[in-house]
């Protein structure tokens, strides 16, 4: 099956070119992503249920959106 380059861009890592990324920087990025995932999990489990008002659909506090953010950060870490 051939990939259409208009739909699927080439598999390049635009954010962190491997030639210029040092091991210490990679460790810092990994640590930061893990901390961010922990904070998002805390908000999802502890803070969202305590809200008085229902969150709007599609907002950053929508449980589906927050879950998507959490999954994305975990995948990157």
Secondary structure by P-SEA (a helix, b strand, c coil): ccccccccccccccccccccccaaaaaaaaaaaaaaaaaaaaaaccccccccccccccccccaaaaaaaaaaaaaac
